């Protein structure tokens, strides 16, 4: 094979590796059956979350997943696939699952969240988790609950006397 072609392929693999290392979540989706309008809508949705949608040849993604030690991701590389690189490990998969459910065409095949390879059900489970702001509000309500109970008890004792 021509050395120039090999260098181009290696550059593509390095690009996938670099993007995957920067992303907190990497989701593999099959876009078979989607028209240009729907793909554009998906790209706009992901751009709003600072995520990137990219299409690579499956062999290049397979080589990149081997470099990254994402064993099991290559099992899902059949058919036309797109990779979505998400900076947030929860919001990106959540938006993708919602989009797939709404369109009924796109399917989620698997992904990687914080270095752990997940299948389709694993990505959907991650998407069901509350986001960062939801987790913070849950934590603050847990901290506030005992204080509120203590204040209510003191108020009841002072009103009784």
C-alpha positions as CSV (number, residue, x, y, z in Angstrom):
1,X,0.0,0.0,0.0
2,X,1.1,3.5,-0.7
3,X,2.9,5.2,2.2
4,X,0.9,8.4,1.7
5,X,-2.3,6.5,2.1
6,X,-1.0,4.8,5.2
7,X,-0.1,8.1,6.7
8,X,-3.6,9.5,6.0
9,X,-5.2,6.5,7.6
10,X,-2.9,6.8,10.7
11,X,-3.8,10.5,10.9
12,X,-7.5,9.6,10.9
13,X,-6.9,7.0,13.7
14,X,-4.9,9.6,15.7
15,X,-7.8,12.1,15.3
16,X,-10.3,9.6,16.6
17,X,-8.0,8.8,19.5
18,X,-7.5,12.4,20.4
19,X,-11.2,13.2,20.3
20,X,-12.0,10.2,22.4
21,X,-9.5,11.1,25.0
22,X,-11.0,14.6,25.3
23,X,-14.6,13.4,25.5
24,X,-16.2,12.2,28.8
25,X,-18.6,10.1,26.8
26,X,-18.4,8.5,23.3
27,X,-21.6,7.2,21.8
28,X,-21.8,5.0,18.8
29,X,-25.1,5.5,16.8
30,X,-26.4,3.9,13.6
31,X,-27.8,6.6,11.3
32,X,-29.2,4.2,8.7
33,X,-32.5,5.6,7.3
34,X,-32.0,9.1,8.4
35,X,-32.4,11.9,5.9
36,X,-30.2,15.0,5.6
37,X,-32.7,17.1,7.6
38,X,-32.7,14.7,10.5
39,X,-28.9,14.4,10.5
40,X,-28.6,18.2,10.5
41,X,-31.0,18.4,13.4
42,X,-28.9,15.8,15.3
43,X,-25.8,17.9,14.6
44,X,-27.4,21.1,15.8
45,X,-28.7,19.4,18.9
46,X,-25.2,18.0,19.7
47,X,-23.6,21.4,18.9
48,X,-25.8,23.0,21.6
49,X,-24.2,20.6,24.1
50,X,-20.7,21.2,22.8
51,X,-20.7,17.6,21.4
52,X,-19.3,16.6,18.0
53,X,-20.9,14.2,15.6
54,X,-18.4,12.5,13.2
55,X,-18.5,9.7,10.7
56,X,-15.5,7.5,10.2
57,X,-14.8,4.3,8.4
58,X,-15.4,1.3,10.8
59,X,-11.9,0.0,10.3
60,X,-10.4,3.3,11.5
61,X,-12.7,3.3,14.5
62,X,-11.7,-0.3,15.2
63,X,-8.0,0.6,15.1
64,X,-8.6,3.6,17.4
65,X,-10.6,1.5,19.9
66,X,-7.7,-1.0,20.0
67,X,-5.3,1.9,20.7
68,X,-7.5,3.1,23.5
69,X,-8.1,-0.4,24.9
70,X,-11.9,0.0,24.4
71,X,-12.4,-3.8,24.1
72,X,-16.0,-4.6,23.1
73,X,-16.7,-1.4,21.2
74,X,-15.5,-3.0,17.9
75,X,-18.2,-5.6,18.2
76,X,-20.8,-2.9,17.4
77,X,-19.0,-1.6,14.3
78,X,-21.3,-2.9,11.5
79,X,-23.2,-0.8,9.1
80,X,-23.2,3.0,8.8
81,X,-22.1,4.4,12.2
82,X,-21.5,7.8,13.6
83,X,-19.5,8.7,16.7
84,X,-20.7,11.4,19.1
85,X,-18.0,12.8,21.3
86,X,-19.7,14.4,24.4
87,X,-17.9,16.5,27.0
88,X,-20.6,15.7,29.6
89,X,-21.0,12.0,30.5
90,X,-24.7,12.3,31.2
91,X,-26.2,15.1,29.1
92,X,-24.9,13.9,25.8
93,X,-26.3,10.3,26.0
94,X,-29.5,11.7,27.5
95,X,-30.0,14.0,24.5
96,X,-29.2,11.1,22.1
97,X,-31.6,8.7,23.7
98,X,-34.3,11.3,23.6
99,X,-33.6,12.1,19.9
100,X,-33.6,8.4,19.0
101,X,-36.9,7.8,20.8
102,X,-38.4,10.8,19.1
103,X,-37.3,10.0,15.5
104,X,-37.6,6.2,15.8
105,X,-35.0,5.8,13.1
106,X,-31.6,6.3,14.7
107,X,-30.4,3.6,17.0
108,X,-27.8,3.6,19.8
109,X,-25.4,0.7,19.5
110,X,-23.0,1.3,22.4
111,X,-20.5,3.7,23.8
112,X,-17.8,4.6,26.3
113,X,-18.5,6.6,29.4
114,X,-15.5,7.5,31.6
115,X,-13.4,4.8,30.0
116,X,-16.0,2.0,30.5
117,X,-17.3,0.3,27.4
118,X,-21.1,0.0,27.5
119,X,-23.7,-1.6,25.2
120,X,-26.9,0.0,24.1
121,X,-28.7,-0.7,27.4
122,X,-25.8,0.7,29.4
123,X,-25.9,4.0,27.4
124,X,-29.6,4.2,28.0
125,X,-29.1,3.6,31.7
126,X,-26.6,6.4,31.9
127,X,-29.1,8.6,30.1
128,X,-31.7,8.0,32.9
129,X,-29.3,9.4,35.5
130,X,-30.0,13.0,36.7
131,X,-27.7,15.6,35.3
132,X,-25.1,17.6,37.3
133,X,-27.6,20.2,38.5
134,X,-30.1,17.6,39.5
135,X,-27.4,15.8,41.6
136,X,-26.4,19.0,43.2
137,X,-30.0,19.8,44.2
138,X,-30.5,16.3,45.6
139,X,-27.4,16.6,47.6
140,X,-28.3,20.0,49.0
141,X,-31.8,18.8,49.9
142,X,-30.2,15.9,51.8
143,X,-28.1,18.4,53.8
144,X,-31.0,20.8,54.4
145,X,-33.5,18.2,55.6
146,X,-32.0,17.5,59.1
147,X,-31.6,21.2,59.7
148,X,-35.2,21.9,58.7
149,X,-36.4,19.1,60.9
150,X,-34.4,20.4,63.8
151,X,-35.7,23.9,63.3
152,X,-39.3,22.6,63.2
153,X,-38.8,20.7,66.4
154,X,-37.4,23.8,68.2
155,X,-40.3,25.8,66.9
156,X,-42.8,23.3,68.2
157,X,-41.2,23.1,71.6
158,X,-41.1,27.0,71.9
159,X,-44.8,27.2,70.9
160,X,-45.8,24.6,73.4
161,X,-44.3,26.5,76.3
